[in-house]
Amino acid sequence: MIQQPPEIVVQPDAFRVSKESVLLACELRGALAVCVYDDTQPAGGLLHLRYVAVANNRPIDLTDNTLSSDLLLMDRFCKELRSAGARKQSWRVSIFGHTPEEVPGMQGPAATVIDLAKAYFADARLPVECKEFNRSPGLVVRLDPFGGRIGVSADR
């Protein structure tokens, strides 16, 4: 019997980087997951970013401070990947975005944060695969940083 690697849940506005055979997982609900792995080294990570906070079932305005915080978190994520031995020229980047149908007005903030993430990695001349989902319920994204396998499934 093949034993599944342990699963580590990555909370919103956080990231995990690993060189081990584990599953990094996050539940997307009005958020995006940035999965990065090195296709030549056993190293990768998952960044889980919320689009914006929600109050009274409406998104709160996206501010420059929010976007600056997202950029800082992406910088820290990439620095941690390099520290783990991932070589930037060999990174494979996949972005998965989820916009819940039941929250009106979320499409604008979602597009802004997804565009920011795509531009961040495009500036480094890294190819980015991006998939967006507008549905209910949410999604679960899992990354095996050791082998680079990514799985996307319906919310639990």
C-alpha positions in Angstrom: 0.0 0.0 0.0 1.3 3.4 -1.0 1.3 5.9 1.9 0.3 9.4 1.2 2.7 12.2 2.3 1.5 14.3 5.2 -0.6 17.4 4.3 0.3 20.8 5.6 -2.5 23.5 5.5 -1.4 26.9 4.4 -3.6 29.6 5.9 -4.7 32.8 4.1 -2.0 35.5 3.7 0.7 33.0 4.5 3.1 30.6 2.6 5.0 27.4 3.1 8.2 26.2 1.4 9.5 22.7 1.5 12.1 20.4 0.1 10.3 17.3 1.5 7.7 15.1 0.0 4.6 16.6 1.7 1.4 18.1 0.4 1.0 21.8 0.8 -2.7 22.6 0.7 -5.0 25.6 0.9 -8.7 26.1 0.7 -9.5 28.9 -1.7 -12.6 31.1 -1.0 -12.1 34.6 -2.5 -8.4 34.0 -2.7 -5.6 32.8 -4.9 -2.9 30.2 -4.6 0.6 30.7 -6.1 2.3 27.3 -6.6 6.0 27.5 -7.4 8.4 24.5 -7.8 11.8 24.1 -9.3 11.7 21.5 -12.1 15.4 20.6 -11.5 15.6 20.6 -7.7 13.2 19.1 -5.1 12.0 22.4 -3.8 8.8 24.4 -4.0 6.2 26.3 -2.1 2.6 27.5 -1.9 1.5 31.1 -1.3 -2.2 31.6 -0.2 -3.4 35.2 -0.7 -6.9 36.6 0.0 -8.2 39.1 -2.5 -9.8 41.4 0.1 -11.6 41.2 3.4 -15.4 40.9 3.3 -17.9 42.7 5.6 -21.7 42.3 5.4 -21.1 40.0 2.4 -19.4 42.8 0.4 -15.7 43.2 -0.4 -13.9 46.0 1.5 -12.1 48.4 -0.8 -8.7 47.3 -2.1 -6.1 49.8 -1.0 -2.5 50.5 -1.9 -1.5 49.2 1.5 -3.2 45.9 0.8 -1.4 45.6 -2.5 1.9 46.6 -0.9 1.5 44.0 1.7 0.8 41.4 -1.0 4.0 42.4 -2.8 6.0 42.1 0.4 4.6 38.7 1.1 5.5 37.6 -2.5 9.0 38.9 -2.0 9.4 36.9 1.3 7.9 33.8 -0.4 10.5 34.0 -3.3 13.4 34.7 -0.9 12.4 31.6 1.1 12.2 29.5 -2.1 15.7 30.6 -3.0 17.0 29.8 0.5 15.5 26.3 0.1 17.6 25.7 -3.0 15.0 26.5 -5.7 16.8 28.1 -8.7 14.8 31.0 -10.1 15.5 30.2 -13.7 14.0 26.7 -13.2 10.8 27.8 -11.4 7.4 26.7 -12.7 4.7 29.1 -11.6 0.9 28.2 -11.5 -1.7 30.6 -10.1 -5.2 29.5 -9.2 -7.8 32.1 -8.4 -11.2 31.5 -6.8 -14.0 34.1 -6.9 -17.1 33.1 -5.0 -20.4 33.5 -6.9 -22.3 34.5 -3.8 -20.2 37.7 -3.0 -21.1 40.5 -5.4 -18.4 43.0 -6.4 -15.5 40.5 -5.9 -14.6 40.3 -9.6 -12.7 43.7 -9.6 -10.5 43.0 -6.5 -9.9 39.4 -7.8 -8.7 40.7 -11.2 -6.4 43.3 -9.5 -4.7 40.8 -7.2 -4.4 38.1 -9.9 -2.9 40.7 -12.4 -0.5 41.8 -9.6 0.7 38.2 -9.1 1.0 37.5 -12.8 3.0 40.8 -13.4 5.3 40.0 -10.4 6.4 36.8 -11.9 6.4 38.0 -15.5 8.8 40.8 -14.5 11.2 38.0 -13.5 10.7 36.5 -17.0 9.0 33.4 -15.6 6.2 31.7 -17.5 3.0 31.8 -15.5 0.1 29.4 -15.9 -3.1 31.0 -14.5 -6.6 29.5 -14.0 -9.5 31.3 -12.6 -12.6 29.8 -11.1 -15.9 31.7 -10.5 -18.0 29.2 -8.6 -19.4 28.0 -5.3 -18.2 26.2 -3.2 -14.5 27.0 -3.0 -11.5 25.0 -4.2 -8.7 23.0 -2.6 -5.3 23.3 -4.1 -2.5 20.9 -3.2 1.1 21.0 -4.3 3.8 18.4 -3.8 6.9 20.6 -3.7 9.2 17.6 -4.1 7.8 16.5 -7.4 5.9 19.5 -8.6 2.5 17.8 -8.8 -0.5 20.1 -8.4 -4.0 19.0 -7.7 -7.2 21.1 -7.8 -10.5 19.8 -6.4 -13.8 21.0 -5.2 -14.0 22.3 -1.6 -14.3 19.6 1.0 
